[in-house]
């Protein structure tokens, strides 16, 4: 069931992106016949292949894992669907949010002595590393804001200085 669902999802995403089967296969680094079999539900892709397809389609890898049944979402697809369907978020933001969400879920499950990895196909990343990566992304975003704001602040300061100098001369 999950195989057909993921295949249909990949085909739908590929068609929405207006990418041919051959183009997606090339971009994802898989053969054209293999991708065709995945889309028709005849083959179940590995987590690595799903990640390559997700990257080629510019969609969230965790969303792809969820659709393939590699991640379970106890509360239903609500959280992941909300993230994936939010038009105000960029692809990178969606990916980061789903990674953080899954990291929290895995950490909470570990603290309860549970295991969220169903088939072992989904990569297990240490929580601290995921948090560190998310912090790096946030820090980079803050630096980007600082970089774009700094020239504006300097320009404002120069205008003030020039205005003050002109006022003193009058």
C-alpha atoms as one frame of an Amber mdcrd trajectory, in Angstrom:
protein
   0.000   0.000   0.000   2.733   2.491   0.951   4.645   1.579  -2.240   1.753
   2.593  -4.474   1.094   5.699  -2.364   4.697   6.869  -2.619   4.776   6.095
  -6.329   1.611   8.086  -6.937   2.963  10.911  -4.783   6.249  10.993  -6.729
   4.398  10.975 -10.065   2.105  13.781  -8.881   5.049  15.868  -7.649   6.961
  15.203 -10.883   3.975  16.223 -13.022   3.421  19.360 -10.927   7.083  20.256
 -11.419   6.669  19.634 -15.176   9.623  17.239 -15.169   9.727  14.168 -17.389
  10.334  10.704 -15.981  13.720  10.620 -17.710  14.718  14.050 -16.347  13.805
  13.098 -12.787  15.636   9.784 -13.093  18.765  11.632 -14.270  18.517  14.251
 -11.515  17.937  11.614  -8.825  20.685   9.342 -10.107  18.446   6.324 -10.755
  17.542   4.503 -13.944  14.481   5.454 -15.939  12.918   1.937 -15.686  13.531
   1.804 -11.912  11.811   5.165 -11.375   8.929   4.023 -13.576   8.531   0.895
 -11.431   8.533   3.021  -8.268   5.832   5.296  -9.679   3.691   2.297 -10.623
   4.071   0.797  -7.137   6.050  -2.219  -8.359   9.246  -1.351  -6.476   9.728
   0.177  -3.041  12.573   2.698  -2.999  15.189   2.814  -0.262  15.494   5.804
   2.055  18.552   6.928   0.092  16.683   6.838  -3.235  13.754   8.690  -1.661
  16.148  11.368  -0.446  17.638  11.719  -3.936  14.162  11.977  -5.481  13.079
  14.505  -2.831  16.147  16.630  -3.527  15.549  16.470  -7.282  11.892  17.469
  -6.819  12.802  20.085  -4.178  10.439  18.609  -1.592  11.004  17.745   2.045
  12.830  14.451   2.580  10.899  13.708   5.812   7.642  14.299   3.947   8.800
  11.790   1.329   9.692   9.319   4.112   6.285   9.860   5.704   4.489   9.177
   2.418   6.587   6.030   1.947   5.710   4.783   5.430   9.271   5.087   6.741
   8.209   7.617   9.365   5.079   7.217  11.380   3.012  10.170  12.463   0.931
   9.040  15.455  -1.214  12.130  15.343  -2.101  11.601  11.711  -0.657  13.543
   8.814  -1.763  16.878  10.293   1.571  18.324  11.355   3.528  17.177   8.325
   0.712  18.147   5.962   0.483  21.597   7.540   4.204  22.151   7.091   4.262
  20.748   3.557   1.181  22.690   2.479   2.141  26.085   3.895   2.649  28.408
   0.913   4.489  30.983   3.053   7.403  28.624   3.758  10.309  27.990   1.430
  11.342  24.441   0.574  14.374  24.763   2.869  12.203  26.039   5.731   9.778
  23.138   5.272  12.673  20.686   5.295  14.166  22.247   8.436  10.830  22.297
  10.265  10.082  18.661   9.486  13.603  17.625  10.494  13.303  19.464  13.810
   9.821  18.045  14.392  11.019  14.489  13.742  14.081  15.059  15.939  11.853
  16.085  18.836   9.548  13.108  18.263  12.471  10.662  18.183  14.017  12.177
  21.316  10.694  11.979  23.178  10.171   8.393  22.025  13.686   7.457  23.184
  13.026   8.999  26.592   9.889   6.827  26.833  11.873   3.774  25.713  10.093
   3.552  22.347  11.522   3.309  18.841  10.007   5.349  15.986  12.072   3.751
  13.230   9.715   1.272  11.589  11.812  -0.523   9.021  15.245   0.741   9.834
  15.392   2.316   6.359  15.068   5.878   7.587  18.382   7.347   8.657  18.719
   7.761  12.394  20.496  10.978  13.233  21.625  11.815  16.735  19.307  14.400
  18.248  22.100  16.729  19.348  23.490  16.867  15.809  20.043  17.693  14.423
  19.564  20.449  16.969  23.046  21.775  16.212  22.277  21.815  12.489  18.988
  23.622  13.074  20.813  26.139  15.262  23.393  26.658  12.501  20.602  27.290
   9.986  18.979  29.802  12.351  22.335  31.465  13.018  23.060  31.682   9.287
  19.648  33.274   8.753  20.371  35.819  11.494  23.777  36.560   9.959  22.126
  36.998   6.565  19.734  39.503   8.123  22.681  41.267   9.757  24.588  41.307
   6.483  21.653  42.815   4.610  20.804  45.255   7.407  24.366  46.416   8.148
  24.832  48.399   4.899  21.447  50.045   5.426  22.404  51.012   8.980  25.744
  52.424   7.783  23.961  54.422   5.070  21.511  55.827   7.639  24.423  56.762
   9.890  26.222  58.510   7.007  23.048  60.443   6.142  22.690  61.535   9.774
  26.332  62.614   9.920  26.012  64.528   6.662  22.795  66.183   7.847  24.392
  67.157  11.166  27.476  68.597   9.420  25.300  70.623   7.042  23.209  71.927
   9.949  26.337  73.013  11.834  27.621  74.931   8.795  24.372  76.929   8.510
